[in-house]
Amino acid sequence: MLNRILIAILGIPVLMFIYLKGDIYLLLLASIIIGIALHEFYKMSEVVEIKPYKNLGVLIGVLIPNVMYFVGLEETFGLIILSLVLMLGIRVIKNQIENTTRDVGTSLLGIIYIGLMFGHIIMFQGLENGGKWLIAVQIMVWVCDTAAYFVGMSIGRKFFKEGFSIISPKKSKEGAIGGIIFTILSLFVINKIFHLSDNNIAIFWLGLIVSITAQIGDLAESMFKREFKTKDSSRILGEHGGILDRFDSMIFVIPMAYYILKIFE
């Protein structure tokens, strides 16, 4: 518990500073998180004897936010295509047939799931008040997770007897609904403080999409961990687990929030 508190006390202010400051600080953060999270993802897959292209996958994943920062979003798709060509080219040269779909597919999934999706954090710099929006998104993810937990603990399975998902049996439908409601409400409060938008419709939709997507992101990582037969992505953060465990919801939320904001921009 002490470890959890210390990491929160030290980590949250640093994270908020980087989000607000943006620029090269945000690029460095994105590169580190993507690199470590991708390494964790590939290591988990190896438990069930998948053989991803770990070094190439991590390299491409880390390059993605850098290409977004220095060149642009569109060029990152060329990078992903290049990674697929390289991986399949290696298989062809080595005459490897067995498990090609599984090994290459897992490698490419990691690049898209972690590298491309989380890499969209760089794109917030092109939005008005991008740093404040990032802080708002992060707070919403925390609110969603906390509200879903406490609502689920207090009234879970009172109205809906069955659980929310076999992927994570402890989660309840009441908790999921509570997470959605409190996330939307939290964004209206945040908006009052940061003065981000006068469009209440946009605020509502952003809160709704973020709350739903955050829970999908959490369950998606749980699904991978169950498939890979692992409890945590790593122990790099002690009781907090790995980097992928801490940013699983943000990986899904960041691109969704960015495109919602672009629609209402």
Backbone bond lengths (Angstrom), bond angles and torsions (degrees), N, CA, C in turn:
res aa  C-N    CA-C-N  psi(-1)  N-CA   C-N-CA  omega(-1)  CA-C   N-CA-C  phi
1 M - - - 1.466 - - 1.526 111.36 -
2 L 1.371 116.48 -42.55 1.462 120.62 179.30 1.517 110.87 -60.02
3 N 1.339 115.66 -40.08 1.464 120.65 178.55 1.521 111.14 -61.18
4 R 1.339 116.65 -42.26 1.466 121.77 178.58 1.524 110.70 -60.70
5 I 1.327 116.24 -44.88 1.468 121.49 -178.02 1.524 111.10 -65.27
6 L 1.330 116.40 -43.22 1.464 120.98 -178.98 1.529 111.29 -63.67
7 I 1.330 116.02 -43.59 1.466 119.96 179.50 1.523 110.32 -63.58
8 A 1.331 116.89 -39.94 1.462 120.90 179.16 1.524 110.91 -65.86
9 I 1.338 116.85 -45.04 1.471 121.47 -178.55 1.527 111.09 -62.72
10 L 1.326 116.26 -41.04 1.467 120.37 -178.38 1.528 112.27 -82.71
11 G 1.333 115.71 -38.78 1.460 119.76 -172.06 1.510 115.17 -78.13
12 I 1.330 117.88 -40.42 1.468 120.62 -174.53 1.533 112.60 -62.87
13 P 1.339 119.71 -48.21 1.482 118.81 178.31 1.530 112.96 -60.35
14 V 1.333 116.29 -39.15 1.473 120.39 179.48 1.522 109.93 -64.28
15 L 1.328 115.90 -44.20 1.458 121.32 179.83 1.527 110.94 -61.75
16 M 1.323 117.15 -45.32 1.468 121.24 -179.61 1.536 110.78 -63.87
17 F 1.328 115.96 -39.09 1.476 120.56 178.91 1.531 110.41 -62.63
18 I 1.338 115.91 -45.27 1.467 120.21 -178.75 1.523 110.79 -65.56
19 Y 1.327 117.21 -42.83 1.463 120.75 178.27 1.522 110.71 -58.55
20 L 1.313 115.79 -44.03 1.468 120.63 -176.73 1.526 111.65 -73.61
21 K 1.326 116.06 -38.19 1.461 121.32 -177.92 1.523 111.51 -73.66
22 G 1.350 115.81 -41.09 1.461 120.27 178.14 1.514 113.30 66.21
23 D 1.330 115.18 -146.60 1.456 123.84 175.73 1.536 111.59 54.06
24 I 1.324 117.63 -136.93 1.461 121.83 -173.91 1.524 111.40 -66.53
25 Y 1.345 116.90 -27.25 1.467 120.95 178.10 1.530 110.46 -63.89
26 L 1.319 115.13 -42.83 1.468 120.55 179.61 1.524 110.71 -68.49
27 L 1.321 116.43 -38.44 1.469 120.78 178.06 1.524 110.42 -62.73
28 L 1.327 116.13 -43.28 1.464 120.64 179.39 1.525 110.44 -63.36
29 L 1.329 116.63 -44.03 1.463 121.11 178.28 1.527 111.11 -60.06
30 A 1.338 116.16 -48.09 1.460 121.08 -179.27 1.524 111.09 -60.20
31 S 1.324 116.68 -43.12 1.470 121.10 -178.58 1.524 111.01 -63.68
32 I 1.332 116.37 -42.44 1.471 120.58 -178.99 1.529 110.80 -67.26
33 I 1.325 116.34 -47.35 1.459 120.20 -178.26 1.526 111.13 -63.23
34 I 1.328 116.93 -45.69 1.468 120.50 179.61 1.524 110.94 -62.80
35 G 1.335 116.74 -44.49 1.462 120.55 -178.81 1.520 112.23 -60.57
36 I 1.335 116.42 -47.99 1.471 120.28 -178.33 1.523 110.77 -69.77
37 A 1.338 116.62 -45.16 1.466 120.44 -178.14 1.530 111.55 -62.59
38 L 1.327 116.97 -39.87 1.467 120.49 177.69 1.529 110.93 -64.90
39 H 1.322 116.23 -42.51 1.462 120.24 177.34 1.522 110.14 -59.58
40 E 1.338 117.40 -42.86 1.460 121.68 178.37 1.527 111.48 -63.08
41 F 1.318 116.00 -43.34 1.470 121.16 -179.42 1.527 110.85 -61.00
42 Y 1.322 115.78 -46.19 1.464 119.75 -179.24 1.534 111.47 -67.99
43 K 1.338 116.81 -37.98 1.470 120.16 177.95 1.522 110.98 -63.39
44 M 1.332 116.82 -39.77 1.466 120.32 177.45 1.525 110.70 -62.16
45 S 1.321 116.08 -41.67 1.470 119.99 -177.68 1.527 111.38 -65.05
46 E 1.327 116.56 -28.56 1.466 120.41 -179.41 1.529 112.39 -68.68
47 V 1.333 116.32 -20.78 1.469 120.83 178.72 1.524 110.71 -60.74
48 V 1.342 115.94 -35.25 1.471 120.25 179.52 1.530 110.67 -100.37
49 E 1.335 115.39 25.11 1.467 123.90 171.08 1.534 113.87 69.01
50 I 1.325 116.80 22.76 1.467 120.22 167.84 1.523 106.94 -78.82
51 K 1.317 116.48 142.87 1.462 120.43 -179.04 1.532 109.55 -118.99
52 P 1.344 116.46 81.37 1.464 119.40 -179.27 1.520 111.42 -73.41
53 Y 1.321 114.94 162.54 1.469 119.93 174.38 1.527 106.54 -84.51
54 K 1.329 113.63 80.13 1.460 121.91 -168.70 1.527 112.72 -61.50
55 N 1.307 117.44 -53.18 1.468 120.62 -176.38 1.524 111.57 -65.52
56 L 1.327 116.23 -44.35 1.466 120.32 179.08 1.527 110.36 -65.08
57 G 1.333 116.21 -42.07 1.460 120.28 -179.48 1.514 112.22 -62.53
58 V 1.327 116.63 -44.50 1.472 120.66 179.07 1.525 110.09 -64.86
59 L 1.322 116.86 -42.73 1.471 120.75 179.58 1.525 111.09 -59.92
60 I 1.328 117.31 -49.11 1.467 121.52 179.96 1.526 110.17 -63.17
61 G 1.337 115.83 -42.74 1.456 120.02 179.95 1.516 112.79 -59.86
62 V 1.323 116.81 -43.37 1.468 121.55 179.60 1.531 111.12 -70.19
63 L 1.324 116.10 -32.20 1.471 119.72 179.04 1.531 111.85 -68.04
64 I 1.334 117.00 -29.14 1.467 120.68 -174.47 1.532 112.95 -56.87
65 P 1.351 120.60 -53.75 1.467 118.15 179.12 1.528 113.02 -64.57
66 N 1.327 116.12 -29.00 1.462 119.60 178.36 1.530 111.39 -69.38
67 V 1.339 116.26 -40.06 1.467 120.16 175.78 1.523 109.87 -65.43
68 M 1.342 116.95 -41.42 1.470 120.56 176.60 1.524 111.15 -59.07
69 Y 1.318 116.60 -41.96 1.464 122.22 -176.15 1.527 111.78 -71.32
70 F 1.321 116.93 -47.16 1.464 120.68 -173.43 1.531 113.77 -90.68
71 V 1.335 117.49 -25.54 1.462 120.30 -175.97 1.526 111.75 -119.77
72 G 1.329 116.88 -63.99 1.463 119.35 -179.66 1.513 111.80 158.36
73 L 1.329 115.91 167.12 1.453 121.82 -177.21 1.521 112.48 -64.86
74 E 1.312 117.52 -43.07 1.463 121.25 -173.67 1.522 112.02 -58.92
75 E 1.332 116.19 -37.89 1.464 120.08 -176.57 1.530 112.57 -67.76
76 T 1.342 117.42 -20.76 1.464 119.31 -179.88 1.532 111.65 -65.86
77 F 1.321 116.99 -27.89 1.460 119.83 179.24 1.527 110.37 -68.69
78 G 1.322 115.98 -33.47 1.460 120.20 174.78 1.518 110.76 -64.66
79 L 1.322 116.11 -35.68 1.469 121.54 178.84 1.532 110.62 -66.16
80 I 1.315 116.15 -40.01 1.469 121.12 179.00 1.533 110.50 -66.78
81 I 1.332 115.71 -41.30 1.473 120.12 177.07 1.525 110.01 -62.11
82 L 1.335 115.97 -42.53 1.462 120.97 178.27 1.524 110.89 -59.21
83 S 1.345 116.38 -41.86 1.467 119.64 -179.38 1.522 111.08 -62.36
84 L 1.328 116.95 -39.36 1.466 120.77 178.97 1.525 110.66 -66.87
85 V 1.316 116.30 -42.79 1.472 120.79 178.33 1.530 110.07 -61.07
86 L 1.329 117.42 -43.28 1.466 121.26 -179.45 1.524 111.31 -64.35
87 M 1.335 116.71 -45.75 1.466 119.89 -177.98 1.526 111.87 -64.93
88 L 1.325 116.02 -44.69 1.470 119.37 178.28 1.522 110.91 -68.84
89 G 1.335 116.22 -34.63 1.462 120.26 177.05 1.514 111.90 -62.19
90 I 1.325 116.28 -40.43 1.467 121.11 177.65 1.521 110.59 -62.51
91 R 1.344 116.50 -42.21 1.468 120.69 179.29 1.535 110.81 -63.30
92 V 1.316 115.14 -42.06 1.463 119.72 -178.98 1.535 110.67 -64.56
93 I 1.326 115.74 -46.78 1.467 119.95 -178.73 1.525 111.43 -61.89
94 K 1.363 115.58 -37.85 1.462 120.56 -178.96 1.532 112.90 -86.64
95 N 1.330 116.29 -0.86 1.467 120.98 -177.20 1.528 112.67 55.88
96 Q 1.325 115.85 38.01 1.465 121.45 178.55 1.528 109.73 -90.35
97 I 1.325 115.03 123.28 1.463 120.06 -179.83 1.527 111.06 -112.20
98 E 1.318 116.34 -46.37 1.464 121.70 -173.50 1.531 111.79 -62.05
99 N 1.338 116.71 130.31 1.468 125.05 175.62 1.533 113.93 63.99
100 T 1.321 116.82 21.49 1.468 119.54 179.19 1.523 111.43 -60.17
101 T 1.329 116.33 -48.18 1.464 119.87 -178.73 1.524 111.16 -59.87
102 R 1.322 116.44 -43.25 1.461 121.42 -178.16 1.524 111.80 -67.03
103 D 1.332 116.99 -48.59 1.469 120.94 -175.72 1.524 112.23 -69.82
104 V 1.332 116.10 -47.48 1.465 120.42 -179.96 1.531 109.94 -69.86
105 G 1.336 115.96 -40.84 1.459 119.91 179.62 1.510 112.75 -60.73
106 T 1.327 117.25 -43.41 1.465 121.51 178.07 1.527 110.61 -64.93
107 S 1.311 116.75 -40.38 1.465 121.27 178.82 1.524 110.66 -61.59
108 L 1.335 115.84 -46.59 1.464 120.85 -178.76 1.531 111.05 -69.96
109 L 1.332 116.99 -37.12 1.464 120.77 177.10 1.519 110.53 -58.63
110 G 1.324 116.78 -44.55 1.462 120.41 179.17 1.518 111.96 -60.21
111 I 1.332 116.78 -42.49 1.469 121.70 -179.64 1.524 110.95 -62.29
112 I 1.330 116.42 -44.22 1.470 120.25 -178.07 1.524 110.91 -75.81
113 Y 1.337 115.97 -48.35 1.461 122.27 -176.55 1.520 112.08 -60.63
114 I 1.318 117.48 -45.66 1.467 120.53 -176.37 1.528 112.01 -100.76
115 G 1.330 116.65 -51.59 1.463 120.06 -175.68 1.510 113.77 -65.44
116 L 1.324 117.27 -54.84 1.462 121.04 -176.29 1.525 112.09 -71.54
117 M 1.334 116.18 -45.33 1.464 118.89 -175.88 1.526 112.01 -68.30
118 F 1.327 117.15 -51.30 1.469 118.56 179.50 1.523 111.10 -70.50
119 G 1.328 116.79 -28.50 1.463 120.55 178.96 1.519 113.15 -58.99
120 H 1.336 116.80 -21.70 1.466 120.84 178.13 1.526 112.96 -62.95
121 I 1.321 116.52 -11.38 1.463 119.53 177.23 1.529 110.64 -58.82
122 I 1.329 116.24 -30.30 1.465 121.47 178.66 1.530 110.81 -64.98
123 M 1.331 117.09 -31.90 1.455 121.41 -175.87 1.528 112.94 -69.49
124 F 1.322 117.20 -17.90 1.464 120.21 177.91 1.521 111.90 -63.73
125 Q 1.341 116.53 -22.01 1.463 119.65 179.36 1.518 111.90 -66.54
126 G 1.318 116.85 -20.69 1.457 120.34 178.64 1.515 113.27 -86.29
127 L 1.342 117.33 -3.66 1.462 121.57 179.61 1.514 110.44 -95.03
128 E 1.325 115.85 149.64 1.463 119.31 173.24 1.526 108.60 -66.15
129 N 1.326 116.47 131.63 1.472 122.20 -175.64 1.531 111.45 58.98
130 G 1.330 115.92 35.91 1.463 120.69 -176.72 1.523 113.51 -57.21
131 G 1.328 116.51 -41.00 1.461 120.71 179.35 1.522 111.94 -63.45
132 K 1.328 116.22 -43.36 1.466 120.64 178.58 1.526 111.26 -66.84
133 W 1.329 116.32 -37.17 1.458 119.27 177.30 1.532 110.42 -63.94
134 L 1.337 117.31 -38.55 1.459 120.81 178.19 1.522 110.98 -62.82
135 I 1.326 116.01 -43.64 1.464 119.93 177.12 1.519 109.90 -61.55
136 A 1.336 116.81 -42.61 1.466 121.25 179.08 1.521 111.09 -60.78
137 V 1.323 116.17 -43.33 1.465 121.07 -179.59 1.528 110.37 -63.88
138 Q 1.330 116.30 -44.26 1.466 119.86 179.70 1.531 111.07 -63.17
139 I 1.324 117.15 -43.43 1.468 120.27 178.04 1.522 110.87 -61.96
140 M 1.332 116.95 -40.89 1.458 120.38 178.47 1.530 111.66 -60.74
141 V 1.319 116.85 -40.50 1.458 120.75 178.87 1.522 110.20 -62.90
142 W 1.328 116.38 -43.44 1.463 120.24 178.08 1.529 111.31 -64.40
143 V 1.326 116.37 -42.46 1.466 120.77 179.14 1.524 110.26 -62.74
144 C 1.320 116.50 -44.94 1.465 121.32 -179.53 1.523 110.98 -59.23
145 D 1.330 116.09 -47.23 1.457 121.30 -178.94 1.528 110.90 -63.73
146 T 1.338 116.23 -44.95 1.469 121.21 -178.13 1.524 111.70 -68.17
147 A 1.334 116.11 -45.69 1.467 120.75 -179.16 1.524 110.95 -64.00
148 A 1.322 116.75 -44.11 1.468 120.52 179.46 1.530 110.54 -59.90
149 Y 1.332 116.02 -38.98 1.465 120.62 -179.81 1.530 111.29 -66.12
150 F 1.339 116.63 -51.65 1.463 120.05 -174.68 1.530 112.74 -72.19
151 V 1.332 116.33 -37.38 1.467 119.05 176.13 1.525 109.54 -65.72
152 G 1.324 115.85 -42.43 1.455 120.32 178.28 1.518 112.44 -62.45
153 M 1.343 116.00 -39.89 1.461 120.75 179.26 1.523 111.95 -66.70
154 S 1.326 116.38 -36.26 1.465 120.56 -174.13 1.526 113.71 -84.91
155 I 1.337 117.46 -43.32 1.473 119.17 -176.35 1.526 112.73 -128.78
156 G 1.326 116.92 12.21 1.461 120.36 -179.59 1.522 112.85 -59.22
157 R 1.324 115.36 135.19 1.468 123.75 -179.72 1.524 113.41 65.18
158 K 1.321 116.72 19.75 1.468 120.50 174.71 1.527 109.87 -87.01
159 F 1.327 115.84 -41.37 1.465 120.79 179.97 1.527 111.14 -96.38
160 F 1.335 114.91 -43.95 1.465 120.57 176.28 1.527 107.45 -108.51
161 K 1.287 117.72 114.06 1.460 121.32 -172.48 1.525 112.62 -70.07
162 E 1.335 116.03 -34.52 1.461 118.92 -178.42 1.525 110.28 -83.39
163 G 1.336 114.92 157.35 1.460 119.97 179.15 1.514 112.12 -71.21
164 F 1.326 115.87 174.42 1.460 120.50 -177.84 1.517 111.89 -77.92
165 S 1.354 116.36 -40.50 1.467 118.95 -174.27 1.517 110.37 -158.21
166 I 1.325 116.93 140.04 1.461 120.28 175.46 1.524 111.03 -70.50
167 I 1.330 116.55 -16.62 1.470 120.33 176.65 1.517 109.70 -64.84
168 S 1.345 116.22 -40.64 1.463 122.17 178.58 1.528 107.85 -136.03
169 P 1.328 117.65 85.36 1.464 123.02 -171.11 1.524 115.23 -57.68
170 K 1.343 118.04 -25.39 1.467 120.18 -177.91 1.524 112.66 -74.40
171 K 1.322 117.58 -17.59 1.467 120.43 -178.44 1.525 109.92 -78.20
172 S 1.336 115.81 142.78 1.462 121.06 -179.00 1.526 110.57 -118.35
173 K 1.332 115.50 159.27 1.463 120.46 177.34 1.522 110.75 -66.15
174 E 1.339 116.23 -35.86 1.471 119.68 177.09 1.532 110.57 -61.95
175 G 1.332 115.93 -40.58 1.459 120.09 178.20 1.514 111.82 -63.78
176 A 1.338 116.50 -42.17 1.465 121.28 178.95 1.526 111.23 -61.82
177 I 1.343 116.11 -43.88 1.470 120.43 179.32 1.522 110.14 -66.10
178 G 1.342 116.15 -41.33 1.466 119.87 176.96 1.510 111.97 -60.37
179 G 1.325 116.35 -40.33 1.461 120.29 177.66 1.512 111.84 -60.76
180 I 1.328 116.34 -41.70 1.468 121.44 179.62 1.529 110.94 -63.66
181 I 1.319 116.85 -48.93 1.471 121.60 -176.96 1.521 111.50 -62.15
182 F 1.326 116.93 -49.40 1.463 120.47 -176.95 1.530 112.21 -69.77
183 T 1.326 117.29 -30.19 1.469 119.68 177.02 1.523 110.82 -66.73
184 I 1.325 116.40 -44.64 1.471 120.44 178.43 1.519 110.09 -61.63
185 L 1.328 116.73 -46.09 1.470 121.06 179.77 1.529 110.75 -62.07
186 S 1.332 116.28 -39.50 1.470 119.61 -178.76 1.514 111.70 -63.77
187 L 1.339 117.32 -36.00 1.460 119.83 -179.65 1.527 111.06 -68.30
188 F 1.322 117.42 -36.50 1.460 119.44 176.16 1.533 110.37 -63.13
189 V 1.329 116.86 -38.09 1.473 120.97 177.29 1.526 110.31 -67.40
190 I 1.331 116.60 -46.57 1.466 121.60 178.87 1.527 110.38 -59.32
191 N 1.322 116.06 -40.98 1.462 120.87 -179.20 1.528 111.08 -63.55
192 K 1.310 116.36 -35.69 1.474 120.34 177.18 1.529 110.95 -64.89
193 I 1.317 115.54 -34.46 1.473 120.57 -178.41 1.523 111.39 -79.18
194 F 1.344 116.83 -46.11 1.464 122.01 -174.27 1.529 113.73 -91.53
195 H 1.347 117.65 -14.03 1.475 122.10 -177.78 1.534 110.95 53.56
196 L 1.315 115.76 55.33 1.458 121.58 -174.53 1.523 113.26 -82.15
197 S 1.333 116.90 -38.33 1.456 119.81 -175.51 1.528 110.96 -154.58
198 D 1.346 115.47 146.46 1.470 121.14 174.11 1.529 111.24 -94.16
199 N 1.323 116.09 -2.10 1.459 121.92 -176.64 1.531 109.61 -92.27
200 N 1.323 116.82 96.85 1.466 120.86 -178.30 1.522 112.62 -66.64
201 I 1.318 116.44 -26.55 1.474 119.66 177.21 1.531 109.73 -66.97
202 A 1.319 115.56 -42.73 1.468 120.36 178.09 1.528 110.47 -63.93
203 I 1.314 116.92 -40.90 1.463 121.41 179.07 1.527 110.24 -61.78
204 F 1.330 116.11 -44.75 1.469 119.90 179.44 1.525 110.99 -61.28
205 W 1.333 116.77 -49.66 1.461 119.95 -177.39 1.521 112.24 -65.30
206 L 1.318 116.42 -37.86 1.465 119.13 177.93 1.527 109.92 -64.12
207 G 1.332 116.97 -45.08 1.459 120.25 178.58 1.511 112.16 -61.01
208 L 1.332 116.49 -41.68 1.456 121.40 -179.82 1.529 111.04 -64.97
209 I 1.336 116.56 -49.88 1.467 121.04 -178.03 1.527 111.06 -63.90
210 V 1.325 117.00 -42.47 1.465 120.54 179.75 1.527 110.77 -62.41
211 S 1.330 116.90 -44.49 1.469 120.25 -177.77 1.525 111.57 -64.33
212 I 1.317 117.12 -41.15 1.468 120.91 178.88 1.523 110.69 -69.42
213 T 1.333 115.50 -45.65 1.466 120.67 -177.19 1.524 111.72 -66.51
214 A 1.333 116.94 -37.25 1.463 120.72 178.73 1.520 111.09 -60.23
215 Q 1.331 115.86 -40.68 1.463 119.77 -179.39 1.532 111.44 -72.99
216 I 1.334 116.44 -33.29 1.464 119.82 174.79 1.528 109.76 -65.12
217 G 1.329 116.26 -42.79 1.460 120.74 179.66 1.519 112.03 -60.95
218 D 1.326 116.09 -42.16 1.460 121.46 178.89 1.525 110.62 -63.83
219 L 1.325 116.18 -45.66 1.467 120.84 -179.45 1.533 111.96 -69.79
220 A 1.331 116.29 -33.89 1.463 119.99 179.25 1.524 110.75 -62.66
221 E 1.335 116.41 -43.75 1.464 118.30 178.77 1.526 110.73 -67.24
222 S 1.331 116.80 -37.92 1.466 120.31 176.28 1.530 110.32 -60.59
223 M 1.329 115.76 -37.96 1.460 121.16 178.37 1.528 110.68 -63.12
224 F 1.333 116.56 -44.73 1.466 120.23 178.48 1.523 110.61 -62.77
225 K 1.346 116.30 -43.59 1.464 119.59 -178.20 1.516 111.48 -64.08
226 R 1.335 117.03 -37.29 1.463 119.88 176.82 1.527 110.58 -66.15
227 E 1.327 115.86 -42.20 1.464 119.11 179.14 1.522 110.81 -64.45
228 F 1.347 116.01 -39.02 1.463 120.99 -177.58 1.533 112.46 -87.32
229 K 1.357 115.95 0.22 1.469 121.90 175.87 1.529 112.72 58.80
230 T 1.336 115.18 45.46 1.462 121.04 177.56 1.527 110.24 -129.39
231 K 1.318 117.02 152.28 1.467 121.75 -178.95 1.523 111.25 -88.39
232 D 1.336 116.38 -46.19 1.464 122.32 178.65 1.520 108.72 -127.38
233 S 1.343 115.63 154.58 1.465 118.50 179.34 1.526 111.00 -67.00
234 S 1.343 116.43 -29.67 1.470 122.71 172.72 1.528 107.19 -171.47
235 R 1.314 116.68 -175.42 1.473 120.88 176.99 1.521 110.80 -118.42
236 I 1.320 116.09 26.17 1.462 120.18 -176.26 1.526 112.25 -62.53
237 L 1.344 117.16 -28.68 1.461 122.11 178.56 1.527 111.78 -108.06
238 G 1.311 116.40 23.91 1.462 120.98 177.91 1.518 111.73 63.82
239 E 1.342 116.14 -123.59 1.466 122.01 -178.17 1.528 112.02 -64.35
240 H 1.324 116.92 -21.15 1.465 121.03 179.23 1.524 111.89 -77.41
241 G 1.338 117.02 -10.07 1.457 119.82 -178.01 1.515 111.81 84.53
242 G 1.334 115.98 -140.18 1.456 120.55 -177.75 1.516 112.87 -105.04
243 I 1.326 115.69 178.00 1.465 121.58 177.82 1.526 110.46 -62.08
244 L 1.325 116.65 -40.68 1.464 120.45 179.37 1.526 110.90 -63.65
245 D 1.330 116.89 -35.77 1.464 120.87 177.22 1.527 111.37 -63.67
246 R 1.319 116.62 -36.81 1.474 120.95 -175.84 1.525 112.03 -80.38
247 F 1.325 117.41 -28.66 1.463 120.29 -174.13 1.526 112.70 -112.94
248 D 1.337 117.46 14.35 1.466 119.84 -177.09 1.524 112.52 -59.02
249 S 1.329 117.45 -42.05 1.469 120.58 179.67 1.526 111.31 -71.46
250 M 1.329 116.95 -41.68 1.466 120.60 -178.81 1.524 111.66 -63.76
251 I 1.326 117.28 -32.62 1.464 120.56 178.16 1.519 110.80 -56.83
252 F 1.323 116.99 -40.72 1.462 121.41 179.35 1.524 111.89 -81.05
253 V 1.319 116.06 -38.40 1.466 120.84 -173.03 1.526 112.67 -70.98
254 I 1.317 117.82 -40.21 1.469 121.14 -173.37 1.534 113.01 -56.08
255 P 1.344 120.01 -54.02 1.469 117.53 179.81 1.518 113.25 -64.96
256 M 1.342 117.93 -37.40 1.459 121.08 179.52 1.520 110.99 -64.13
257 A 1.334 116.40 -45.13 1.469 120.90 179.07 1.525 110.59 -63.34
258 Y 1.321 116.83 -40.82 1.465 120.82 -179.50 1.520 110.95 -60.30
259 Y 1.339 117.55 -46.45 1.471 119.71 -176.32 1.525 111.51 -73.78
260 I 1.330 117.62 -31.65 1.472 119.42 173.71 1.519 110.09 -63.07
261 L 1.321 116.59 -44.14 1.465 121.28 178.65 1.527 111.85 -64.15
262 K 1.322 116.14 -36.42 1.472 119.90 177.52 1.530 110.88 -65.74
263 I 1.324 116.33 -38.38 1.473 120.67 179.18 1.521 111.06 -61.99
264 F 1.322 116.35 -42.75 1.466 121.35 -175.80 1.523 113.10 -93.69
265 E 1.336 116.33 3.62 1.468 120.49 -177.82 1.536 111.64 -62.87
